[in-house]
């Protein structure tokens, strides 16, 4: 999938989008600050939930004032989807579909990173394992011997104390 707008995973593990980059991709004619403030108000987006505000320093060509600040927003991907859809343009529809695909891929990666049970003491039904989010894995004979040795070692250590 081609990257239309960069999607970044934040510290909380959520997918986020740079507001100015989205604005540029959507080819919005209104300047960024007016556009984003109007959309936040119209759709009831919540600061620190749907987006965060950041202030960035930007260099200018003005020798008297070589650096200025500009406001930007880091948007949760759901907000980016809604803004894209609301734009009601071809690029808006394209961005929305792209963000939906990004979300699907991210969820798939998360599922593949869930811990898998390699060895267990009590037999559980497949339904119990699935409910807990685990996948069952058949062990090779060497893996079973290795796990059994580790359990015996732990049990021996705990008996000594």
N, C-alpha and C positions, 0 to 999 in steps of 0.2 A: 504494500500500500504506500503510495506517495505521501510524503508529509506536506500537508497544506498549511497547517499552523502548528507550531511546536507544542506538544503536550508534555508537561513536566510533572513528575511525581513529587509532591511536597513531603515534608518531614512526617506528616500524619499518614502518608500513604495514599493521598487523594490525587486524582488527576487534575491538573490546573492548566490554564491558558493565559498568556499575556494579553491583556485587553487591547493594547495598541496594535499588536500583531493581528488580532482578530479584526479590529476596525479596518486595518489596511487591507486584509484579505477580502473583506466584504465590500470593499470599494465604496465605503460610505462617504458621501460628499460633505456632510456636516463635520466640523472639527471635532476631534476626539472628546474633549472635555464636555462640550454641550451634548453630544450624542450619548455618552455613557451616563451622565447625570440624568438625562431625560428618560433613558431606558430603566435605570435603577428605580426612579420614582414611578414610572408607568407600570412596571411589572412587580413592584414591591420586593425587590431583592434586598437581602439583609446583610449589612456590613459585618464582617468577621464570621459570617456563615456561608454566604454565597460568593463573597469576594473579600479581598483585603485591599487597602489603599497603600501604595508605596510612593515615596517621593524620590525621584531620580535626578541626579545632576547631569546636565547636558552642556556640552561646549557650544559656543556661539561664534559668529564671525565679528562680533562687536568688540573692539579693543578696550572699550571702557567697561564692558561687562562680559568678560570671556566665558563665564560659566553662569548658567541659569538653572532653575529647578523646574521639573515638570511632574505632574501627577500621573500615575499609572495605576492600573488595577490588575490584580491576579485573580482570575475568575475560576471558580469550580467548573468542571466540565459540563455539568447540567445547566449552569447559567449560560455557558458558551453555546450550548445546543439551542437553548431558548432564544437567545439573542440572534443566532443565525437564522432560525425559523422565522422569527418576527421580522427580519429584514425583508423577507418576501422577494428575493431575487434569485437568480440562478446560482450565484456564488454562495448565497445564504443556504440554499438547499444542499449544495455540494458540501459545504462546511458541516452542516447538521449530519449528513450521512457519514461523513468522515469521522466526526466525534462519536457517533454511535458505534462505528467499527473499532475505534480506539478503545472504547469502553468494553466491547466484547473481547478484544484481544487481551486487555489488562485483566479481566476477570478470569479468562482462560489460563493466563500465566499464574495468577494467584492460586487457582485450583491445583495446578501442577506443582506448586511449591509447598502445599500442605504436607505436614509430616506423615510419613507412611509407617505403619506398624510392621516391624520386622519379626518380632517375637512377642508372644504373649503367654501369660501363665494360665488364665482362665479362658476356656472356650466360649466364644460369643457367636451369636447368629450373624449371618451376613447383614441382616437388617439393622442390628445394633451397631455394627461397624459403620455402615453407611450413614446412619443417623448421627454418629459422632464425627463424620467427615473423613474417615480413614478408608484406605483401600487395602485389601488383603493381598499379601505377596507370599508366594511359595518360596520357601527357603531351600537352598541346596544343603546337602548333608554337611559340608564343611561349615556353612554359616550356622547351622544348628549346633554343631560341636563347639564352635567358637562362642556362641551365645551361652551355651550351657556352662562352658568353662568360666566365663565372666560371672555368671550368677553364682556358681560354686565359690569362686574367689571372694565375691562380696559377702556371701553367707559366712565363710570362714573368718573373714575380718570382723564381722559383727559379733560372732561367737566369742572371740578373744577379749572383747571389751565389755 
